[in-house]
């Protein structure tokens, strides 16, 4: 059986700190995940923490984006998703139900 390739694509040390517990949990479950700081390695599942144009979600067959800081983009609320192209990802990870409600209420175009 072919192993899925997982890759995380951090762009700075804060993202790497945010990734640490996720990587630990995945590795504890026997999932090998690589780190690609240069955003050049293709993957089956790619985890992106950055919220800027540096991200290359096309590298992953299933790109995943997540919030890594509850104060993230606080200066553009409530229009967070005007600046965040979450529609370019297969999945998005939000920290709690309140954020899901905000996402669901946003007029996605």
N, C-alpha and C positions, 0 to 999 in steps of 0.2 A: 504494500500500500504506500502510495506516495505521500510524503510529509508535506503539509502546508507550509509555505514560507511566510513568516511574519517578519515585518520590519517596522521599526520606529524611526521617525524622521525629525529629531529635535533640531532646533536652530539656535538655541542658546542654553546656558547652564540652568536657568530657571525651568525650562522645559525638561531638561535632563533630570533635575531634582523631582519634578512632578511625575516623571516616568518611573522612577526607582521602585515604588511599591507595586506598580502594575507589572513591571518586568519580573520582580520577585515572585509575584503570584502566578504569572504565566509559567515561569521556569519551574516552580514547585509542582505544577500540573504536567510537567514534561514537555512543555512547548518551548521550542528554541526560537528566540527572537533576536534579530540582529539590529544594530544601531547604524544608521547611515546619516551622518552629519552633512554630507555633501549632496544629498537627495539625487542619487544617480542609480541606485539599485532597484530593479523591479521586484515586486513581491505579490503574493496572493492577497495578503491582508496587510495594509499599511496604516500605521497610527500616526496622525498628524496633530501636534499640539499648537503649532504656530498659527497665527491668524493674520496672514499677510500674503502678498503675492509670491513669496519665496516657495510656498507649498507647491508641490507637484502631484496632485491626487491621481493623475493619469499613470503614475508609476505602479499603482496597486490595482489589482483587479477589483478588490473591495476596499476602497479608501474609507478610513474612519477618522472623524475629527472630534475633538473634545475640548471642553472648557477646562482650563487648568488653574484658574484663579477667579474667585467670585467677584473680584473688582474689575475683571477684564472688560475693557471697552466701556467703562462706566460713563465716559464723556459723551457717548452717543445714544444712551438709553432714552426712550424706549425703542429706538430704531437700530438696535444692534445688528440685525440681520440684513440691513441695507449695506453694511460694511463687511459682513461675513458671508462669503458665498457657500453656505452649507449645502446648497443644492448640487454642488460639485462632488459630493461625497455620498457613499452608499449608506453610511450610518453616522449618527452624531450622538455623543455621550454628554448628557447633562447631569449636573450634580444632584438635582432633586425634583420633586413634583412641581414646585413653583416655577422652575425654569422651563419645564415641559409645558406648563400652562401658557407661559409667555410665548414660547415657540409656536404652540398650536394657535394662539390668538393672532399671531403676526400674519399679515396678508402676503403670502408667498406668491410671487409672480414668475 
